Structure formats: structure tokens, C-alpha cells
Amino acid sequence: MTAAQLPPVAPEVTATLVEDLSPRLRKRLDAAVTKLGARPTHRDGDTVTIAVDDETELRLHAPGGVVATADAISCGCLLAPACVHRAAAACAAPTADPSPEPADRSDRSDRPDRSDRPERPDRSDRSDRTVHGLAPTTDPAPTFTPTPTLTPDPAALPEVASPAQRAAAEALWSAGAAVLEAGVDGAGAVTQAVLLRAAHTARLRQLPRAAGAALSVVTLLRAARAGDPSYRTADLVTALAELLGTAHRVGTASGAELAAVKGRARRPYSPDGSLRLYGLFTEPVVTDSGHGGARTWVAGSDGRLCTVGDVAPGGVGRALGVADRAVRLGDSALTHRELGRAGLAVSGATVSPDGRLGAGKGVKAVSAGGAAWTDPPLAALWETPPSEQAARALRSTSRYADPEGGGSDLLFLDVEILGAVRESGGTCLLALCEGGTAVRLTVADDDPGLAHRDNLTLLAAAPGTRLRIIGRMVPALHPRLALLACSHPTGQGTIDLGFDRLRRADLPDPAAPVHLAPPQPESSGAHSPLYLLERRVEQTVPAGRAALGMLGDVTAETRRIRRAGLPTAAGLLAALCASAARRERDLFGRLLPADTDGFATYWLSAARYAAAVAESLCAAAWNPTPDR
């Protein structure tokens, strides 16, 4: 049995089932999850049955595709419903993406916090007034009447988090800090259930961004513990830092910043009137979760980028098939690959913040003429200097970018092919763009069913060829793009490098072998010792705080970082390792509990600082310098 064979389970259902277990059964939960993963399953409509043993069955009922209540998981063993099997099944299943829920009436997050307003004077104090009907026995001394203090209009005060939201954020922080304390190896089903409960509470308190980050952490923890080959420690580092950072900011943000920190449960599509769109290219979409499809990029008359996508379960096979299916937009009969070279006239358009075009009933679309990459309005995309495009793409691809920020991670460049460059992970294509900046072009997807790798190999055999390309920013200490589309080497049309396959006859010199480009001078950040801090940040995640505390003295590392002009990084590294190793004792010499909150704060500071410096070095690498 794999997680993909089970229906998704709502976070609060998993949390409830784990919380209801006795302490003895909680200790057995991780082993039960592993054991259940080896048992056969059977699906009958909305019900999935797991054979716990030869005589006992466990059923998950998922009307609508999601297990929404604890009663929907039933077990036939003698200890049911207080058995460990129900909780184990919920922990083994994928976590359901929660749908938006109505606001919790106990949460007053839509009302401004009045705790900072000036206090009103005590109306019970009448000592400065003459009692009605009695005159003073002596002339009163002259009194000074102060100007009354004006109380600010509540509507003018910036919105702040409600007490309920701050409490939910604190619970998320504590759950995230517990993951850092235990590491992947110790963050089993019980720790994950605490995160799921905190995520559910945060969602009820209208904190969908923080709740989503918590669910991402749980998903990655499960992938790590299951040995999923697609798991990357860097992804869990990013998810944990997003969770802790967002939870921390809930209590300090206000106004527009708080709105960004809270996020949105769903990205709404907003009306955009009539649009004239011009196709750019189509790329295959293949995810680690087994989904596949196609995404076609189009540009409006003003240069704004939008996408039309079709992604569903199916992998590479579906991606190759969808490319030749009609796009799901109005009455257009264009396929995705045809739209990438043609155009659309759309009325009643709706667009999401990230540029996805809606396909609602009110949207009308008909086929229209396209434009060449060298003609208006598309030609303007290549007129922006590469450094400015890179800065914009970095804002979009930043690991901690505002989810509502929008923007695109695509770059539009005119390049000259120099040849192939060998790297530790394989071979990439080296090209020279405007300003003399050398750019490394890599495959967007190495799946053998797609054309990316074969096309890159052929282009490496054509040094000196000038191309107009579209690539996706890959943050690195040197200019790097994932190559998505390019002009045809003969100058006739364009190539979707994931779908279309070049032939040797398409190259200027079909007999030329693969050309290895000469070594290029690297940017000043290519040898930055920042990795020493990044390494310690990542080492915390698999094994936890205690393992980092046993790594020993880091004086040599901090000295090297300081010599490179990064004193803040050196200080953060020293503080992080010192916090990991610090354990206080009571008067009797017994170890006190570790300061998990303090360690989480140091770790978060180091993670966010390292990411910010890495992005800064990446942006600097795209700026042409006289010595390059």
C-alpha cells in the first residue's frame, strides 16, 4: 500500500484520532503506520478497504474524495474504535487540502484591536464639578481646563491580529519548534498530529498562509520518513522557515503587512474585461506526485503574462497527450501547442493573481492571429536588460516571497551559444547574453519521455548560433536558467523544447561535434563561504537540535566567514551552534528542558539571512562587470 492508494484525510480528523489514543498506543503509532503500509488495499466506490490481517479490515469512507470525519474511518478489530489502526490509517494517508470555511464567530480578526487606544476618563470621578443646588463656601481658585484628548477613530487604526489569531500563531510556532528539536527522525505521527491540529485551528482563525505552511511541513516530513526519492532537505528547510516566520509575524504585523501574513485560502479570479492575447510557447508539466499536463504562456498587448493550463493525474504520458488537445477556454478550438504560436481574443476574462486565466461559463474566447517574437507586442519582452529581468524573477522565485505578490520567473534573452559545460550533475549549455554575461542553460525536466535533454545536446553542437530564448530563473551563485523555448536555429518559427524535437539538419553545421566551451570567469559570489552557514541550517532538520550541538567547535568556520566580509553570518553561525549545545542544570545537577523557542529563533534568523544573502549574490551575478 502507498499513500497515493488512500483517500486524503482532513487535518483535523488525523489530529483527533491521534489525540484520542492512550499514551501506550501513541508509542506504538509509528510502528503501526509502517506495518499498515505493507498491507493490501481495495477500492470500492468511495470506500477504500485495508486488510489489517487475515480476519480484520479497516475502511476509509471518502464521499467526495476526502475523509472528512473521524467516524468515516472504521476498524473491525476487537479494540475498535479505541484501536491504533484508525489513527495509523489517517497518518498513512495524504493530508487533504482544506477548503475555505466560514469565519469562526469567536474570532474578531475583522475588528481592530483597541488595546492601544487611550483610556477614557473615569466618569465616576466628579470632584471637579459643583454639586447641583449647592454653592461653594469660598471663591474657587482659578482652574485650568485641559484640551480633551481626541480618541482616534477605530476605522483609522491599522488592523492587528486578534487574541485568537495570536494564540493560533503561538501554537504553530511551538509545533514548528518541536519539529526542529526532534528532527525528521524524531518527528513521528504524534508530532505531526500536533502540527495538523495547529494548522486546523489557524485555518479557523483565518490564517490560511500559516496553516498551509504547517501542512507543507507535515507532507515533507512524511516524504522524508518514507524515503521518497523526490524529497529534498532544502524544501523542508524552506517550509519550516516559512511556518516559523509567518507564525512570528502574526503577532507583530498590522495593516497591509498583516493581510499579506494572513494570506488567502484560495486565490480568487478577478474580472479583467476583454483581452487580446498572443501565444509565446507551451511547456510540459510533470510533478513528483504523478500529475501531468501542459501549460501555455501568452502575453497581452501590454506585455502582461498569463497562462492556460491543463494538469491532472497521469504523468509524462498525459503531458504529451494534452499538448495536442484543445485548450479549456471559451469556444476556442486551438490546441495548447497551436495556441503557443497563435492568439486569442477573450471577453469576460477572469485572471488569478498569478496570471492563470479562468475558464468560467461567462468567459468567451475565439482564435485570433498570433505574433512573431520579433514583432510587437512580443518583441518588447526581450528589450528589458537581463539584470532587470533577473531582479524581477528573483522577487517571484524567492523562497519566502509573498504568495499574493504575483510576477513571473521567466527571462527573455538574446544569446550566442558557446558550447557545453560539464558539471557535477551532468552537462549544461553555456551561452553569452547582452552585456557579456555568461549564462548556463539547463534542462527544465530530465525525463527521457520529454525532448529537453536531446534538444540541449544538439544545441551544444552549434557554437556561434544566435538564438532568442525563454528560460525559467534558477537561483544560483551564477546566472542560470532552465531552457524552455527558443527561436529555430534557421530563424523560421520557434521551438517548444519540451515537446518539439530538433534534428541535426536544423543546425547550421549538422556535422559539428559537441563543442566544449572554454572556462568562463566566475562571479565574485561563486566561492562565497555562505554555504558553511547553510550547511548547519540544513543539518538541523534531519537529526534535530541535539545533533547540531554535538558537531563541536565552529571557530574556524566563523573566522573564514568573517574574512569573506560576512560578519553577520559568522555571528549567526556561532549563536546557532551555541544555542544547540546549551543545556542548563538545576540545583541538583539535573538537566533542564532545552530552550526550544530560543533555538528556533536562532535557526529561523540563520535560515532567512542565508536565503537573503544567496538571493543578493544571485542578483549580483546577473549584473555585468568590466572584469567579466
URGI-V627285 format. One record per pair of residues at least 6 apart in sequence whose ideal C-beta (glycine too) atoms are under 8 Angstrom apart, sorted by sequence separation. I is the first residue (numbers start at 1). J is the second residue. If there is no record, write none. Layout:
# URGI-V627285
<<I:J> <I:J>>
This chain:
# URGI-V627285
<<42:48> <43:49> <51:57> <52:58> <61:67> <62:68> <67:73> <74:80> <75:81> <77:83> <80:86> <103:109> <130:136> <202:208> <285:291> <286:292> <299:305> <300:306> <312:318> <326:332> <351:357> <352:358> <357:363> <371:377> <372:378> <373:379> <395:401> <421:427> <432:438> <433:439> <446:452> <459:465> <474:480> <487:493> <488:494> <504:510> <561:567> <585:591> <586:592> <41:48> <42:49> <50:57> <51:58> <60:67> <74:81> <103:110> <223:230> <224:231> <253:260> <285:292> <298:305> <299:306> <314:321> <326:333> <327:334> <332:339> <350:357> <351:358> <371:378> <420:427> <421:428> <431:438> <432:439> <445:452> <446:453> <473:480> <474:481> <487:494> <488:495> <495:502> <540:547> <584:591> <585:592> <18:26> <21:29> <41:49> <49:57> <50:58> <75:83> <77:85> <161:169> <179:187> <202:210> <203:211> <223:231> <249:257> <250:258> <253:261> <284:292> <285:293> <297:305> <298:306> <326:334> <327:335> <334:342> <349:357> <350:358> <420:428> <421:429> <430:438> <431:439> <444:452> <459:467> <473:481> <474:482> <486:494> <487:495> <539:547> <540:548> <561:569> <562:570> <583:591> <584:592> <41:50> <42:51> <49:58> <50:59> <63:72> <178:187> <182:191> <202:211> <224:233> <284:293> <285:294> <297:306> <298:307> <326:335> <327:336> <349:358> <373:382> <396:405> <420:429> <421:430> <430:439> <431:440> <443:452> <472:481> <485:494> <486:495> <539:548> <561:570> <583:592> <40:50> <41:51> <49:59> <50:60> <62:72> <75:85> <284:294> <285:295> <297:307> <298:308> <325:335> <334:344> <350:360> <395:405> <396:406> <419:429> <420:430> <430:440> <431:441> <443:453> <471:481> <472:482> <485:495> <18:29> <39:50> <40:51> <48:59> <49:60> <61:72> <75:86> <199:210> <200:211> <220:231> <250:261> <283:294> <296:307> <324:335> <325:336> <346:357> <396:407> <419:430> <429:440> <430:441> <471:482> <485:496> <486:497> <559:570> <583:594> <39:51> <47:59> <48:60> <60:72> <61:73> <74:86> <179:191> <199:211> <202:214> <224:236> <249:261> <250:262> <282:294> <283:295> <295:307> <296:308> <310:322> <323:335> <324:336> <327:339> <332:344> <348:360> <350:362> <395:407> <396:408> <397:409> <417:429> <418:430> <428:440> <429:441> <469:481> <471:483> <472:484> <484:496> <485:497> <536:548> <539:551> <558:570> <561:573> <582:594> <39:52> <47:60> <60:73> <61:74> <73:86> <178:191> <199:212> <282:295> <283:296> <295:308> <296:309> <323:336> <324:337> <350:363> <396:409> <417:430> <418:431> <428:441> <429:442> <443:456> <471:484> <484:497> <489:502> <558:571> <582:595> <36:50> <47:61> <48:62> <59:73> <282:296> <283:297> <295:309> <322:336> <323:337> <330:344> <348:362> <349:363> <393:407> <417:431> <418:432> <428:442> <442:456> <469:483> <470:484> <483:497> <484:498> <46:61> <47:62> <58:73> <59:74> <128:143> <199:214> <220:235> <221:236> <246:261> <281:296> <282:297> <294:309> <295:310> <310:325> <329:344> <348:363> <392:407> <393:408> <416:431> <428:443> <441:456> <470:485> <536:551> <558:573> <36:52> <46:62> <58:74> <59:75> <70:86> <73:89> <175:191> <178:194> <179:195> <198:214> <199:215> <220:236> <280:296> <281:297> <293:309> <294:310> <295:311> <330:346> <347:363> <348:364> <392:408> <393:409> <415:431> <416:432> <469:485> <470:486> <490:506> <557:573> <558:574> <579:595> <46:63> <58:75> <73:90> <279:296> <280:297> <293:310> <294:311> <310:327> <329:346> <346:363> <347:364> <393:410> <415:432> <416:433> <423:440> <469:486> <489:506> <46:64> <57:75> <58:76> <196:214> <279:297> <280:298> <293:311> <310:328> <346:364> <347:365> <393:411> <413:431> <415:433> <468:486> <469:487> <488:506> <489:507> <536:554> <46:65> <56:75> <57:76> <175:194> <176:195> <195:214> <196:215> <199:218> <217:236> <220:239> <279:298> <280:299> <292:311> <293:312> <308:327> <346:365> <414:433> <421:440> <467:486> <468:487> <489:508> <554:573> <579:598> <580:599> <56:76> <175:195> <278:298> <291:311> <292:312> <308:328> <345:365> <413:433> <414:434> <418:438> <426:446> <467:487> <554:574> <579:599> <55:76> <56:77> <277:298> <278:299> <291:312> <292:313> <293:314> <308:329> <344:365> <345:366> <390:411> <413:434> <36:58> <195:217> <196:218> <217:239> <277:299> <278:300> <291:313> <292:314> <344:366> <345:367> <389:411> <467:489> <52:75> <67:90> <172:195> <175:198> <195:218> <216:239> <217:240> <277:300> <278:301> <290:313> <291:314> <292:315> <344:367> <345:368> <389:412> <554:577> <576:599> <579:602> <52:76> <174:198> <276:300> <285:309> <287:311> <290:314> <291:315> <292:316> <343:367> <344:368> <389:413> <415:439> <465:489> <52:77> <275:300> <276:301> <280:305> <290:315> <292:317> <293:318> <294:319> <342:367> <343:368> <386:411> <532:557> <67:93> <171:197> <172:198> <192:218> <213:239> <216:242> <217:243> <285:311> <292:318> <293:319> <310:336> <342:368> <343:369> <413:439> <415:441> <551:577> <576:602> <58:85> <171:198> <172:199> <216:243> <291:318> <292:319> <342:369> <343:370> <386:413> <429:456> <456:483> <459:486> <462:489> <575:602> <576:603> <58:86> <68:96> <294:322> <308:336> <329:357> <342:370> <343:371> <384:412> <428:456> <441:469> <444:472> <529:557> <532:560> <533:561> <548:576> <549:577> <56:85> <60:89> <67:96> <192:221> <213:242> <214:243> <277:306> <286:315> <293:322> <294:323> <330:359> <341:370> <427:456> <532:561> <548:577> <66:96> <168:198> <171:201> <172:202> <191:221> <192:222> <213:243> <286:316> <292:322> <329:359> <382:412> <427:457> <429:459> <441:471> <459:489> <572:602> <576:606> <58:89> <118:149> <120:151> <171:202> <275:306> <296:327> <308:339> <328:359> <381:412> <382:413> <429:460> <452:483> <529:560> <530:561> <549:580> <550:581> <284:316> <382:414> <442:474> <529:561> <548:580> <549:581> <52:85> <60:93> <118:151> <168:201> <169:202> <210:243> <213:246> <286:319> <330:363> <331:364> <332:365> <334:367> <427:460> <548:581> <549:582> <572:605> <573:606> <117:151> <168:202> <187:221> <285:319> <329:363> <330:364> <331:365> <332:366> <333:367> <546:580> <572:606> <1:36> <2:37> <6:41> <117:152> <172:207> <284:319> <330:365> <331:366> <332:367> <529:564> <545:580> <1:37> <5:41> <168:204> <210:246> <284:320> <329:365> <330:366> <431:467> <440:476> <528:564> <530:566> <533:569> <1:38> <117:154> <168:205> <184:221> <188:225> <209:246> <210:247> <420:457> <529:566> <532:569> <536:573> <572:609> <1:39> <5:43> <167:205> <169:207> <172:210> <176:214> <179:217> <187:225> <431:469> <440:478> <442:480> <444:482> <528:566> <1:40> <7:46> <50:89> <168:207> <172:211> <175:214> <284:323> <440:479> <441:480> <442:481> <443:482> <444:483> <530:569> <533:572> <537:576> <1:41> <114:154> <117:157> <165:205> <184:224> <210:250> <296:336> <420:460> <438:478> <439:479> <440:480> <441:481> <442:482> <443:483> <444:484> <455:495> <533:573> <536:576> <540:580> <569:609> <7:48> <116:157> <164:205> <165:206> <169:210> <176:217> <184:225> <282:323> <295:336> <296:337> <298:339> <419:460> <438:479> <439:480> <440:481> <441:482> <442:483> <456:497> <532:573> <536:577> <568:609> <569:610> <6:48> <112:154> <165:207> <168:210> <172:214> <179:221> <294:336> <417:459> <437:479> <439:481> <441:483> <455:497> <465:507> <5:48> <112:155> <114:157> <162:205> <207:250> <294:337> <296:339> <297:340> <417:460> <459:502> <461:504> <465:508> <6:50> <113:157> <296:340> <419:463> <458:502> <464:508> <478:522> <479:523> <569:613> <112:157> <298:343> <306:351> <417:462> <418:463> <452:497> <455:500> <458:503> <462:507> <478:523> <112:158> <298:344> <417:463> <433:479> <451:497> <452:498> <455:501> <458:504> <461:507> <462:508> <477:523> <112:159> <113:160> <309:356> <386:433> <417:464> <451:498> <454:501> <455:502> <462:509> <566:613> <112:160> <113:161> <307:355> <308:356> <386:434> <387:435> <416:464> <417:465> <450:498> <451:499> <454:502> <458:506> <459:507> <461:509> <477:525> <478:526> <546:594> <1:50> <36:85> <110:159> <113:162> <306:355> <307:356> <308:357> <385:434> <386:435> <416:465> <417:466> <450:499> <451:500> <458:507> <463:512> <477:526> <545:594> <20:70> <109:159> <305:355> <306:356> <307:357> <385:435> <416:466> <417:467> <451:501> <462:512> <9:60> <111:162> <210:261> <212:263> <304:355> <306:357> <353:404> <355:406> <386:437> <415:466> <416:467> <451:502> <461:512> <477:528> <545:596> <32:84> <36:88> <109:161> <184:236> <209:261> <210:262> <354:406> <414:466> <415:467> <461:513> <463:515> <7:60> <17:70> <32:85> <35:88> <36:89> <109:162> <209:262> <210:263> <353:406> <355:408> <414:467> <415:468> <444:497> <445:498> <461:514> <462:515> <6:60> <8:62> <13:67> <16:70> <108:162> <208:262> <209:263> <282:336> <414:468> <415:469> <429:483> <444:498> <460:514> <461:515> <463:517> <545:599> <7:62> <13:68> <29:84> <32:87> <33:88> <37:92> <107:162> <109:164> <207:262> <208:263> <209:264> <282:337> <413:468> <414:469> <460:515> <10:66> <13:69> <17:73> <28:84> <32:88> <36:92> <108:164> <109:165> <206:262> <207:263> <208:264> <412:468> <413:469> <8:65> <9:66> <10:67> <13:70> <107:164> <208:265> <282:339> <412:469> <457:514> <7:65> <8:66> <9:67> <10:68> <25:83> <29:87> <33:91> <106:164> <107:165> <230:288> <282:340> <412:470> <413:471> <7:66> <8:67> <10:69> <13:72> <25:84> <29:88> <33:92> <279:338> <281:340> <298:357> <411:470> <7:67> <13:73> <22:82> <104:164> <180:240> <228:288> <279:339> <280:340> <410:470> <411:471> <21:82> <179:240> <279:340> <410:471> <411:472> <20:82> <25:87> <29:91> <203:265> <279:341> <410:472> <411:473> <21:84> <279:342> <409:472> <410:473> <540:603> <9:73> <176:240> <279:343> <409:473> <278:343> <279:344> <21:87> <277:343> <537:603> <20:87> <176:243> <177:244> <276:343> <277:344> <176:244> <276:344> <277:345> <413:481> <17:86> <18:87> <275:344> <276:345> <277:346> <537:606> <17:87> <275:345> <276:346> <411:481> <536:606> <537:607> <172:243> <173:244> <176:247> <274:345> <275:346> <18:90> <274:346> <14:87> <17:90> <18:91> <274:347> <533:606> <537:610> <172:246> <173:247> <273:347> <274:348> <275:349> <303:377> <410:484> <172:247> <173:248> <273:348> <274:349> <302:377> <14:90> <273:349> <301:377> <397:473> <533:609> <534:610> <13:90> <14:91> <169:246> <170:247> <271:348> <272:349> <300:377> <303:380> <396:473> <533:610> <169:247> <271:349> <272:350> <299:377> <303:381> <397:475> <14:93> <169:248> <271:350> <272:351> <299:378> <394:473> <270:350> <393:473> <530:610> <534:614> <9:90> <14:95> <169:250> <170:251> <269:350> <270:351> <394:475> <168:250> <169:251> <269:351> <270:352> <299:381> <438:520> <6:89> <269:352> <270:353> <390:473> <530:613> <9:93> <11:95> <166:250> <268:352> <530:614> <8:93> <9:94> <11:96> <165:250> <166:251> <267:352> <528:613> <6:92> <7:93> <8:94> <9:95> <10:96> <267:353> <382:468> <6:93> <8:95> <9:96> <11:98> <267:354> <269:356> <430:517> <530:617> <6:94> <8:96> <10:98> <3:92> <8:97> <161:250> <269:358> <390:479> <528:617> <3:93> <4:94> <161:251> <430:520> <1:92> <3:94> <269:360> <277:368> <279:370> <161:253> <276:368> <278:370> <525:617> <160:253> <278:371> <280:373> <386:479> <525:618> <160:254> <374:468> <420:514> <422:516> <523:617> <159:254> <373:468> <419:514> <420:515> <421:516> <525:620> <526:621> <109:205> <158:254> <159:255> <419:515> <420:516> <421:517> <524:620> <525:621> <107:204> <109:206> <158:255> <161:258> <165:262> <418:515> <419:516> <420:517> <523:620> <91:189> <107:205> <160:258> <280:378> <419:517> <523:621> <107:206> <159:258> <278:377> <418:517> <104:204> <158:258> <159:259> <278:378> <418:518> <88:189> <91:192> <95:196> <104:205> <87:189> <91:193> <98:200> <101:203> <104:206> <418:520> <101:204> <103:206> <305:408> <98:203> <305:410> <523:628> <521:627> <521:628> <100:208> <98:211> <297:410> <373:487> <98:215> <97:215> <95:215> <373:494> <95:218> <95:219> <94:219> <320:449> <320:450> <316:447> <319:450> <317:449> <316:449> <316:450> <267:403> <267:404> <477:614> <264:403> <475:614> <263:403> <264:404> <475:615> <477:617> <263:404> <477:618> <260:402> <476:618> <479:621> <475:618> <478:621> <479:622> <260:404> <477:621> <476:621> <341:493> <109:262> <341:494> <340:494> <245:400> <33:189> <340:496> <242:399> <30:188> <241:399> <242:400> <29:188> <30:189> <241:400> <286:445> <337:496> <29:189> <29:190> <238:399> <283:444> <284:445> <286:447> <238:400> <337:499> <26:190> <286:450> <100:265> <99:265> <100:266> <284:450> <98:265> <18:189> <18:190> <297:470> <19:193> <18:193> <323:499> <14:192> <15:193> <19:197> <14:193> <15:194> <320:499> <15:196> <14:196> <15:197> <12:196> <11:196> <12:197> <15:200> <437:622> <11:197> <437:624> <11:199> <12:200> <436:624> <11:200> <37:226> <281:470> <435:624> <280:470> <438:628> <437:628> <436:628> <209:403> <283:484> <283:485> <281:484> <11:215> <281:485> <280:485> <11:218> <400:608> <400:611> <399:611> <281:494> <283:496> <398:611> <282:496> <284:498> <281:496> <283:498> <284:499> <282:498> <282:499> <398:615> <3:222> <394:615> <3:226> <394:618> <394:619> <390:618> <391:619> <390:619> <391:622> <387:619> <390:622> <387:622> <386:622> <387:623> <387:624> <4:289> <4:290> <237:537> <237:538> <240:541> <234:538> <237:541> <233:538> <236:541> <233:541> <233:542> <224:542> <244:600> <248:604> <183:540> <184:541> <185:542> <183:541> <184:542> <185:543> <186:544> <183:542> <184:543> <185:544> <244:603> <245:604> <180:540> <183:543> <244:604> <180:541> <183:544> <182:544> <183:545> <181:544> <241:604> <245:608> <180:544> <181:545> <183:547> <180:545> <241:607> <240:607> <241:608> <237:607> <241:611> <238:611> <181:594> <181:596> <180:596> <178:596> <181:599> <177:596> <180:599> <177:597> <180:600> <174:596> <177:599> <174:597> <177:600> <180:603> <173:597> <176:600> <173:600>>
